[in-house]
């Protein structure tokens, strides 16, 4: 990564953060480095508050371990409070503990939304896996928009427990990135980013971000890179075809982005997308490190890697781990290495290229290759390819080798030993988990330790052997005299440089004192304004929470009333059903009574008809009797 000075040298005068170096000096001043005597008391109260909140018994031995852990991880400018199970209500005490300490680590503590009360007068803040939600982040980003000291903010989630969630606070983060002019390093990996549009608009306007980490977010849309970005980490996403649009911003001649390191590990890239990416960055003069691990590059169109290595003379680090590289791809890679003079590190581990692929790489190492480090773990290499490789390595200047987890035996290991004896610049040679013997591994480690010790003593091996091999005393004396003269000249020059540096340091210290005074006054004013704003924000939050509580109480009352009404309705329905059943039974009873009455009416009608017939018969008899009487009377 480039230094802050080099990044600021390309910025317009209106966008360079004022007194950035002075801020760093304030963070590392001797007053801050001196441990505050009351820190012991603060840690005791912090541990007591933790026990009170977690409802656990306070134990003196545990308190001593707590303090010892904090003190062991404390340096003059950094304090590490991670993995201490500090709850959210301990934030006020944490503010007192980290006061005037520029680098603060609070990872893996269940702080949740209590982070709203955290003050930000530090330079670097790490809040990994603290379970912070959108409400806590919203307040944090509002203070970040007016903060002028925070240079590094890490809210990523490298672990799976207590993950931070941005959610709707993504809007406040975008606004803060538009307004903040100090923040240069931002890590939001694994925070559940769902929409890149607002972040893209913020990145387009931002001019101070140098390092961004958006890994583990399953992003699918294209990402707009900030103007002065130097390092992008975007592994474990789902960019796919969109990564071509990202790399279009790195094309030579575009004045937008000058990134030096890009990590696109595990992004489901194919060989066609690799071809498009390398075509975009083929003549890029800024990119030094490219990581494309755990993508699948299977296909016939492999000439892209050869063209890229031929035309690009600035790339220094290329990693293609676990990319399912084919024989054709290795051949094109070797042909590109022959004509490349800038690549220093090549990592093709976890690609089962076998002996054929390794023999194809031999041709690449024979050319004008300037590699300093080669990593080929788990590539399925045996002695057949290992011997050919190390024969070529005897003529190279590579200083670091890693061939662990292969199938090479003692024959290749002996060649490695000869190589270390010949080249005293080699400082790493890993043959672990191969088929060679334990004794050869021990011999390799011993030779490497000798090389490292020689380098520490600044002993040039070929000069040392030359002096040891001298037999003539006069030659030795002449060599010693010449060496003394050279050392005397260097000593006088070093004394002059030291005096000049001392004068420059005095001038810088005088200027720094004046600047620090001005910056401290400005910082005091800004802190007062920030405290006022935070108090106003807290009052607004309390008012809103009270209103929310009132509304929730009303909602509970309404819900209770609705429940009571529902129970009344249920009871009424039951009564109505009972009355309906009673009515049905009464109707059936009356129907039966009506049928009985109808039957009785029919029976009575029949009786009446019978009586009428009897009456009519009686009347007929009476008439007959009367007629007989009349006849008898007439007679």
C-alpha positions, 0 to 999 in steps of 0.5 A: 500500500502506498503511504499517505503522503504519496496518496495526498500528493495527487489530491487537489489542494481543497481535498487534502485533509488538513494537518493529517500528520499532526493528528498522527503525532498527537495520537503518538505523543509521549503524554498518551504513551504514558500509562495513566495511573488511574487505569487500574481503578478504571479497569476494576470498575469496568470489571465490576460493571461487567459482573453486575450487568452479566449477573455473575459473582465478582472474583478477585483472581478473575479481576487480576487476570482481566487486568493482566490481559489488558496490560499485556496487550497495551502498547503506548498507542494501542489498547486491545479490549477484544474478547472480554465479554463487555456488555453495552452498558459498559460503554461510558467506562470504556470511553474513560479507559480508551481516552487519549489512546489513538488505536482501539480494538473492541472486537467480539464484545456484545456491545450491540446498539450501545455503541451509540454512546461511544466517543470517537477521538481515536485514529483507528477503531476496530469493532468486529463481531460486536452484534451492532445493528442499524440503530447503533450504526446510524448514530456512529456514522452520524458522528463519523461525518463530523469526525476529523481524527478517525483514519481506520474503521473496521466493522467487518465480520471475520467470524460467524458469531455476533455479526454486525448488520448495516441494514438501513444504516447504509444510507448514513454510511454513504452520507458520512463517506461524502462528508468525511475527509480523514477516513482512509481505511474502511472494512465492511466485510460480511455486514449484509450489504444489500444495495450498492447504489448509494455506496457507489454514489458515495465512493464516486465523491470520496477522495480520501479512501485508500483501502476498502474491504467489501468481502463476504457480502455476496455482491452482484452489482458493479462496484464504483471505485474511489478516486484514490483507492490503492487496495481493494478486497472483494473476495467471496462475492458473486460479481461474475460478469460485473467484475469486468465493469469494475476492471474497466476503471483500471484501464490505462489512460483512465484518470479515475482509479490507480489501485495497486492491489486487487483481491477477487478471490472466490468470485465465480469467475470463468476463463472468459471473464478472466480474459476480459479482466486481463484485457482491461488491465493489460497495460495498467502501470499502477497495479502491483498485486493481483489475487484471483484464488479459488476461481475456475479457469477451465477453457481453451482460450488461455492466451490471455495470461501470456499476453498480459505477462508480456505487455505488463511490466509492473505486476509484482505479485500474482496468485492463482491458487485452486483455480483448476489450471489446465495444461494449456494454461500452464504452457501459456503462463510459462511462455509469458514468464519467459518475457516478463521482467517485473513479476516477483512472486508467483503462487499456483498452489492447489492446482494439480498440474502434475509433472507435465505442468511442472516441466512446462513451467521449466521453459518459463524459468529459463527466460528473463524471469526475475522471480524472487518467490515461487509457491507450489503447494499441493501441485502433485509434483514428483522427483521427475519434475522436481529434478528438472525444476531445481536444475533450472533454479541453480541458475536463478536468483529466487530467494523463497521456495515453498514445495510443501504437500507434494510427492518429491523425495530425497533426490529433489531434496539433495538438489535443494541442499546444493541450491541453498549452499550455492545461493546464500540469499535463499531464506526460505525452502519448505519441503514439509509433507513430502516423501523425503526423509527427516534428515534432509529436512533438518539439513535444509533448515540448518542451512537456511538458519545459517543464511538468515544469521549471515544476513542479520550480521550483514556478512557478504558470503562471497567476501567472507569466503574470499577473506578466509581463502587468503594465504598471503598476509600482504594481500590480507593487509591491503584488503584490510587497509582498503576496507578501513578507508572505505569505512572511514569515508562512509563514517564521515559521510554518515556523520554529515548526514546525521548532523543534517538530519538532526538539524532537520529534526529540530526544525520539524519539531519546532514546526510540529509544536506550532502545528500541534497547538493549532490542531489541538485548539481546533480539535477541542472546538470540534470535540465540544461541537461533537459532544453538543451534537451527540447530546442533542442526538441522545435527547432526540433518541430518548424523546423518540423512544418515549414516544415509541413506548407510549405508542406501544402502550396504547397499542397494547391497550387497544390489543387488550380491548380487541381481545375482550371484544373478541371474547364477548363476541365469542360468548354471544355467538355461543348464546345465539347458537344455544337459542337457535338450538332451543328454537329448533327444539321448540319448533319441532315440539310445536310441529309434533303438537300441530300434527297431533292436533290435526290427527285429533281434528280428523278423528273428531270430524269423523265422529261428527260425521258419524253422529250426523249420520246417526242424527239424520237416520233418527230424523228419518225415523221420526219423519217415518213415525210421524207419517205413520201416526198421521196415517193412523190418525186418519184411519 
